[in-house]
């Protein structure tokens, strides 16, 4: 049988989803007409240059990729730095370009691999690519992009390992138990404000905002000595942290 006869016509293969594009255009227009979104865009464009943001986001993207496996380093407020050109950043940019190239070149011959890689980059792009952010990256930006790598892992376990074997099920069971344990451990961090911000300051000891928030949490619990030390630490890390300065003065008064 002629295999070409079963191929869909060109009009179906290259059909443009006009309805989806129309919804997207309406969303862009609504954002453009909103004073709030125009203000956010103005702040973003004045935060840092495009080149500095791309280099910074290359480092941030690899950080977020690492968060998929470094379950002990989950951090609600990592306060990643703004970076310029360096050997480390150049290697990170090269690695990301290689991953993107693998994803693009695999679309026809290895669509599963392409789907897992490109899903991650596509859904991370709106928050971590061209437009600068005041916070370079946060773990919550992984919620949707992580579905690509997770799906790829499950596909690999189900299709590349022997099907007439308990090995795939054993791997999935062990992985599920690991994630359940990690989720329970992570939930303990959210027990209260002090525990939460202590976790952030341990993982990001350079984060002045985290120390200010920790100090505020201590102050609410009337742990004044601990609060003062936290506010002082925040001011040492960032002497221009107005909130920490005001909080420290209010605490002493």
Secondary structure, 3 states (H helix, E strand, C coil): CCHHHHCCCHHHHCCCCHHHHHHHHHHHHHHHHCHHHHHHHHHHHCCCCHHHHHHHHHHHHHHHHHHCCCHHHCCCCCCCCCCCCCHHHHHHHHHHHHHHHHHHHCCCCCHHHHHHHHHHHHHHHCCCCCCCCCCCCCHHHHHHHHHHHHHHHHHHHHHHCCCCCCHHHHHHHHHHHHHHHHHHHHHHHCCCHHHHHHHHHHHCCCCHHHHHHHHHHHHHCCCHHHHHHHHHHHHHHCCCCHHHHHHHHHHHC
